[in-house]
Amino acid sequence: MKSLHTSLSASTARTNFYDILTNAAAGTKRYQITRRGHDPVVLLSADEFEMYQETLALQQDTELIKDIESGQKDIAAKNFISHDDMKKQLGV
């Protein structure tokens, strides 16, 4: 598993910018870049950023969360039928 991030100063990031972009775009590294030791920004691949955005959107969907919790309760209570039984009921 890759580390959470690599911390760099802005001047180090500037010097190694092409390599940093290459690694971030490939998804092999994430970078935290600081300016004078403060105000960090994060550089990561667009795919990873999109994944985080989708995760946040799902976590904010209260109806989806309720449906998932209801499904988990049904599974725990064995309140479901098998795929084969469902096909039989539907005549498939």
Buried (B, 14 or more C-beta within 10 A) or exposed (E): EEEEBBEBEBEBBEEBEEEBBEBBBEBEBBBBBBEEEEEBEEBBBEEEEEEEEEEEEEEEEEEEEEEEEEEEEEEEEEEEEEEEEEEEEEEE
